[in-house]
């Protein structure tokens, strides 16, 4: 499929949850790409200085602030009627409340694309344990089914790990761990790749153009069959800035209509041991690696308070079950961002870690 034609009229974009961790980067990317950009806000003059500064930054970038509330149906419908694309970047505590946005989109009747809040694992291709199974993945899957049931045009964004959430602790999830390691690193699982040969093949598949992939289709299918039995316990990382950029690239792209936009930057696909080794090289120090077997991880998930138990169950999904990369992205349901938008120079994990030195 060809990319969208250049020079086409840019969609008007409404971001709900635009001051949040991911939302503010989506807003910035939308304004940067010269989309008429709107942000739904309950209060356009908040007392919180940090939030006020974010809103002023939006204004300076030409963004329009619309007063409204997800819990006020009339204001929500009015905001949606002024745009073409609605992007929800609300926090996890509001995942279920997106049914209100769906209702408002149906009433407005003018939205050509809806992107519900996701920006993590592909929730239809995960093998999680509780509490992430219900509170995160299950809740987001429920919203997907509601969107599809109403016939709303959509794009889902599976960005996997965002660097700002996971790399400042080197992906550790543990009581008392709030920063980078000093002497030891707590690693979920054994830190290794399951099936080295297939791991290398996965990297090849990720960067292989679709035309070449089709040419070698039978070979790829044989390798796919192996991948089903030798899953990849590796993580895929994307910066919040790049998540915003790729998300906005997709909204007017006909290739992404009713598809999943995956983010698997080839240079940012790492095993846990590779991630630790990269950091060790940067700081010139070797850390003690403490490996946590699956049995102990499951026990910790039961014992940890929220939200640590949610974070650890997500880590279990990635580092033990391999849910970031244990399937190939098929054109029938999705496309990979770095492949279809090769003009975007994404930030590598190597480069991001330099910010933490």
C-alpha positions as CSV (number, residue, x, y, z in Angstrom):
1,X,0.0,0.0,0.0
2,X,1.2,3.5,-0.8
3,X,1.7,6.1,1.9
4,X,-0.7,9.1,2.1
5,X,-0.2,11.7,-0.5
6,X,1.7,14.8,0.4
7,X,0.0,18.1,0.6
8,X,-3.4,16.7,1.7
9,X,-5.4,18.7,4.2
10,X,-4.4,17.9,7.8
11,X,-7.0,16.6,10.2
12,X,-8.2,18.5,13.1
13,X,-7.1,16.7,16.3
14,X,-8.6,16.5,19.7
15,X,-6.5,15.0,22.5
16,X,-8.2,13.9,25.7
17,X,-5.7,13.5,28.5
18,X,-3.3,15.9,26.8
19,X,-1.4,17.0,29.9
20,X,-0.5,13.4,30.8
21,X,2.7,11.5,30.5
22,X,2.1,10.4,26.9
23,X,-0.6,12.9,26.0
24,X,1.6,16.0,26.1
25,X,4.0,14.5,23.6
26,X,1.1,13.6,21.3
27,X,-0.1,17.2,21.5
28,X,3.4,18.5,20.8
29,X,3.7,16.2,17.8
30,X,0.3,17.2,16.4
31,X,1.1,20.9,16.7
32,X,4.6,20.4,15.2
33,X,3.0,18.6,12.2
34,X,0.7,21.7,11.7
35,X,-2.5,19.9,12.6
36,X,-5.2,22.2,14.0
37,X,-4.8,20.8,17.5
38,X,-7.3,20.9,20.4
39,X,-6.9,19.7,24.0
40,X,-9.9,19.0,26.3
41,X,-9.3,20.6,29.7
42,X,-11.5,20.9,32.8
43,X,-9.7,24.1,33.9
44,X,-7.7,26.3,31.5
45,X,-6.2,28.2,34.4
46,X,-5.2,25.6,37.0
47,X,-3.6,26.4,40.3
48,X,-0.9,23.8,39.9
49,X,2.1,25.7,38.5
50,X,3.5,22.7,36.6
51,X,0.2,22.0,34.8
52,X,-0.3,25.7,34.1
53,X,3.1,25.7,32.5
54,X,2.2,22.8,30.3
55,X,-1.0,24.5,29.1
56,X,0.9,27.7,28.4
57,X,3.3,25.7,26.3
58,X,0.4,24.4,24.4
59,X,-0.9,27.9,23.7
60,X,2.5,29.0,22.6
61,X,2.5,26.2,20.1
62,X,-0.8,27.3,18.7
63,X,-2.9,24.6,20.4
64,X,-6.5,25.5,21.3
65,X,-7.8,24.6,24.8
66,X,-11.4,23.5,24.9
67,X,-13.1,23.5,28.3
68,X,-15.0,20.2,28.9
69,X,-15.0,17.0,30.8
70,X,-15.2,13.3,29.9
71,X,-18.0,13.1,32.6
72,X,-20.0,16.0,31.0
73,X,-21.6,14.5,27.9
74,X,-22.7,17.8,26.3
75,X,-19.3,19.4,26.6
76,X,-17.6,16.2,25.2
77,X,-19.9,16.0,22.2
78,X,-19.4,19.8,21.5
79,X,-15.6,19.3,21.6
80,X,-15.7,16.3,19.3
81,X,-17.9,18.0,16.8
82,X,-15.1,20.5,16.1
83,X,-12.5,17.9,15.0
84,X,-11.9,15.0,12.7
85,X,-9.7,12.8,14.9
86,X,-10.0,12.0,18.6
87,X,-7.0,10.7,20.5
88,X,-7.5,9.5,24.1
89,X,-4.4,9.5,26.3
90,X,-6.2,9.2,29.6
91,X,-4.6,7.4,32.6
92,X,-5.2,3.8,33.5
93,X,-7.8,4.8,36.1
94,X,-10.0,6.1,33.3
95,X,-9.7,3.2,30.8
96,X,-13.3,2.1,31.4
97,X,-14.6,5.6,31.2
98,X,-13.7,5.8,27.5
99,X,-17.1,4.3,26.9
100,X,-18.3,7.9,27.5
101,X,-16.0,9.1,24.7
102,X,-17.3,6.3,22.4
103,X,-20.9,7.4,23.2
104,X,-20.0,11.0,22.4
105,X,-18.3,10.1,19.1
106,X,-21.4,8.1,18.0
107,X,-23.6,11.1,18.8
108,X,-21.3,13.6,17.1
109,X,-21.2,11.5,14.0
110,X,-18.2,13.2,12.3
111,X,-15.1,11.5,13.6
112,X,-13.0,9.8,10.9
113,X,-10.5,8.1,13.4
114,X,-10.4,7.3,17.1
115,X,-7.3,6.3,19.0
116,X,-8.2,5.0,22.5
117,X,-5.6,5.0,25.2
118,X,-3.2,2.1,24.8
119,X,0.5,2.9,24.1
120,X,1.8,-0.4,25.6
121,X,1.5,-4.1,24.8
122,X,-0.9,-5.3,22.1
123,X,-3.7,-6.2,24.5
124,X,-5.1,-8.9,22.2
125,X,-1.7,-10.8,22.0
126,X,-0.6,-11.0,25.6
127,X,-0.4,-13.8,28.2
128,X,-0.6,-11.8,31.5
129,X,-1.4,-12.7,35.0
130,X,-3.5,-10.7,37.5
131,X,-3.8,-7.9,38.3
132,X,-2.5,-6.5,34.9
133,X,-4.7,-9.1,33.1
134,X,-8.0,-7.4,34.3
135,X,-7.0,-3.9,35.3
136,X,-4.9,-3.1,32.3
137,X,-5.0,-5.5,29.3
138,X,-8.5,-6.7,29.9
139,X,-9.9,-3.2,30.3
140,X,-8.2,-2.0,27.2
141,X,-9.4,-5.0,25.2
142,X,-12.9,-4.3,26.4
143,X,-12.7,-0.7,24.9
144,X,-11.4,-2.2,21.7
145,X,-14.4,-4.4,21.4
146,X,-16.7,-1.5,22.2
147,X,-15.1,0.7,19.5
148,X,-15.4,-2.1,16.9
149,X,-19.0,-2.9,18.0
150,X,-20.0,0.7,17.3
151,X,-18.3,0.7,13.9
152,X,-16.0,3.6,14.8
153,X,-12.9,3.9,12.6
154,X,-9.9,3.4,14.7
155,X,-6.1,3.0,15.0
156,X,-4.7,1.2,18.1
157,X,-1.2,2.1,19.2
158,X,1.0,-0.7,20.6
159,X,4.2,1.2,21.7
160,X,5.4,-1.5,24.1
161,X,7.8,0.0,26.8
162,X,8.1,3.8,26.9
163,X,11.6,4.8,27.9
164,X,10.6,7.4,30.4
165,X,8.6,4.9,32.5
166,X,11.0,2.0,32.5
167,X,14.6,3.1,31.8
168,X,15.1,5.5,34.8
169,X,15.1,2.3,37.0
170,X,16.6,0.1,34.3
171,X,13.2,-1.6,34.1
172,X,13.4,-2.8,37.7
173,X,10.1,-3.2,39.5
174,X,10.7,-3.8,43.2
175,X,9.7,-2.3,46.6
176,X,12.2,0.5,47.4
177,X,13.7,0.8,43.9
178,X,13.2,4.3,42.6
179,X,16.2,4.9,40.5
180,X,19.2,3.4,38.6
181,X,21.1,0.6,40.2
182,X,24.1,1.3,42.4
183,X,25.5,-2.1,43.2
184,X,23.0,-4.8,41.9
185,X,20.3,-5.1,39.3
186,X,17.1,-7.1,39.9
187,X,16.2,-9.0,36.7
188,X,12.8,-10.6,36.1
189,X,13.5,-14.0,34.6
190,X,16.9,-15.2,33.5
191,X,17.6,-12.1,31.4
192,X,18.3,-14.2,28.3
193,X,16.7,-14.6,25.0
194,X,14.7,-17.8,24.5
195,X,16.0,-19.4,21.2
196,X,19.0,-17.3,20.0
197,X,18.7,-18.3,16.4
198,X,15.1,-17.2,16.2
199,X,15.9,-14.0,18.1
200,X,18.3,-13.0,15.3
201,X,15.7,-13.9,12.7
202,X,13.2,-11.7,14.5
203,X,15.5,-8.7,14.1
204,X,15.9,-9.5,10.4
205,X,12.1,-9.7,10.0
206,X,11.6,-6.4,11.8
207,X,13.7,-4.5,9.4
208,X,12.9,-6.4,6.2
209,X,10.8,-4.3,3.8
210,X,7.3,-5.8,3.0
211,X,8.2,-6.4,-0.6
212,X,11.2,-8.5,0.4
213,X,9.2,-10.2,3.2
214,X,6.6,-11.3,0.6
215,X,9.4,-12.5,-1.7
216,X,10.7,-14.8,1.0
217,X,7.2,-15.6,2.4
218,X,7.6,-19.4,2.6
219,X,10.9,-19.0,4.5
220,X,9.4,-16.4,6.8
221,X,6.5,-18.8,7.5
222,X,8.8,-21.6,8.5
223,X,10.6,-19.2,10.9
224,X,7.3,-18.1,12.2
225,X,6.4,-21.6,13.2
226,X,9.6,-21.8,15.2
227,X,8.9,-18.5,16.9
228,X,5.6,-20.0,18.2
229,X,7.6,-22.5,20.2
230,X,10.7,-20.4,21.0
231,X,9.3,-17.1,22.2
232,X,11.4,-14.0,22.6
233,X,11.9,-12.8,26.2
234,X,13.0,-9.3,25.1
235,X,11.7,-5.8,25.5
236,X,11.0,-3.1,22.9
237,X,11.5,0.5,23.9
238,X,10.3,3.8,22.4
239,X,10.7,7.3,23.8
240,X,7.6,9.3,24.6
241,X,8.6,11.9,22.0
242,X,8.7,9.2,19.3
243,X,5.4,7.7,20.5
244,X,3.9,11.1,19.9
245,X,5.5,11.5,16.5
246,X,4.5,8.0,15.2
247,X,1.0,8.4,16.6
248,X,0.4,11.6,14.7
249,X,1.9,10.2,11.5
250,X,-0.7,7.4,11.6
251,X,-3.9,9.5,12.0
252,X,-4.2,10.5,8.3
253,X,-2.6,7.4,6.9
254,X,-5.1,5.2,5.1
255,X,-2.9,2.2,5.7
256,X,-3.5,2.5,9.4
257,X,-7.3,2.6,9.2
258,X,-8.7,-0.1,11.5
259,X,-5.2,-1.4,12.1
260,X,-2.7,-1.6,15.0
261,X,0.4,0.7,14.8
262,X,3.3,-1.2,16.4
263,X,6.5,0.3,17.6
264,X,9.4,-2.1,17.5
265,X,12.5,0.1,16.7
266,X,15.1,-2.5,15.6
267,X,17.9,-0.9,17.6
268,X,15.7,-0.8,20.7
269,X,14.8,-4.5,21.0
270,X,16.9,-5.9,23.8
271,X,17.1,-8.8,26.3
272,X,17.4,-7.7,29.9
273,X,21.0,-8.8,30.0
274,X,21.8,-6.7,26.9
275,X,20.1,-3.7,28.6
276,X,22.2,-4.1,31.7
277,X,25.4,-4.6,29.7
278,X,24.7,-1.5,27.8
279,X,24.4,0.5,31.0
280,X,27.4,-1.1,32.6
281,X,29.5,0.0,29.6
282,X,28.3,3.6,29.9
283,X,29.0,3.9,33.6
284,X,32.2,1.8,33.6
285,X,31.0,-0.5,36.3
286,X,29.8,-4.2,36.7
287,X,26.7,-4.8,38.7
288,X,25.7,-7.9,40.6
289,X,22.8,-9.4,38.6
290,X,20.1,-10.9,40.8
291,X,17.8,-13.1,38.7
292,X,14.2,-13.6,39.9
293,X,12.7,-16.9,38.6
294,X,9.1,-17.0,37.5
295,X,7.9,-18.7,40.6
296,X,9.3,-15.9,42.8
297,X,8.0,-13.2,40.4
298,X,4.4,-14.7,40.7
299,X,4.8,-14.7,44.5
300,X,5.9,-11.1,44.6
301,X,3.0,-10.1,42.4
302,X,0.6,-11.5,45.0
303,X,2.5,-9.8,47.9
304,X,3.3,-6.4,46.4
305,X,0.9,-3.4,46.9
306,X,-0.7,-1.6,44.0
307,X,0.6,-0.2,41.7
308,X,3.8,-2.2,42.1
309,X,1.9,-5.5,41.6
310,X,0.5,-4.2,38.3
311,X,4.0,-3.1,37.1
312,X,5.5,-6.4,38.0
313,X,2.8,-8.4,36.3
314,X,3.5,-6.3,33.1
315,X,7.2,-7.1,33.5
316,X,6.2,-10.8,33.8
317,X,4.3,-10.5,30.5
318,X,7.3,-9.0,28.7
319,X,10.4,-10.6,30.2
320,X,9.1,-14.1,30.9
321,X,6.2,-14.5,28.4
322,X,7.8,-12.5,25.7
323,X,4.6,-10.6,24.9
324,X,6.4,-7.6,23.1
325,X,7.8,-9.8,20.3
326,X,6.5,-13.3,20.4
327,X,4.4,-12.9,17.2
328,X,5.0,-11.5,13.8
329,X,3.1,-8.4,12.7
330,X,0.9,-9.3,9.9
331,X,-0.3,-6.7,7.4
332,X,-3.9,-8.0,7.9
333,X,-4.0,-6.5,11.4
334,X,-1.1,-4.1,11.8
335,X,2.1,-2.4,10.6
336,X,5.4,-1.5,12.3
337,X,6.1,2.3,12.7
338,X,9.8,2.4,11.8
339,X,9.1,0.4,8.7
340,X,6.3,2.6,7.3
341,X,7.7,5.9,8.5
342,X,11.4,5.5,7.8
343,X,11.9,9.3,7.6
344,X,11.5,9.5,11.4
345,X,14.9,9.3,13.1
346,X,13.9,7.6,16.3
347,X,15.9,7.8,19.6
348,X,17.8,4.6,20.4
349,X,18.0,3.1,23.9
350,X,21.8,3.8,23.7
351,X,21.1,7.5,23.1
352,X,18.4,7.7,25.7
353,X,20.6,6.2,28.4
354,X,23.1,9.0,27.8
355,X,20.5,11.4,29.2
356,X,20.6,9.4,32.5
357,X,24.4,9.8,33.0
